[in-house]
Amino acid sequence: MTKKTEHIHKYQRSRLGMNYTIYRCVIPGCTHYIAKKLVRGRISLCHVCNEPMVMDAFALRRVNPRHRTCIKKSDTFKKLQDVLEKIV
């Protein structure tokens, strides 16, 4: 038997079959998944900053849910990377 450790799930949108959308935990060793209808209001880890967040309507629109503020941070970071690649 394996001992289960308590953790906050890090959800990612996925599909089972053709028309069944789920959110599964992407933490290694975790086999948890939940139907899309039931995930709203749950706590998940942000895919950018790894801080806990509530799965709201904004987060449910993304494959890898994240905070609203992390969207701006990641966009700025992406632009910075593009500029640096052009220089180097």
Secondary structure, DSSP 8 states (H G I E B T S, - for coil): ----------EEEEEETTTEEEEEE-STT---EEEHHHHTT-EEE-TTT--EEE--HHHHTSSS---HHHHHHHHHHHHHHHHHHHH-
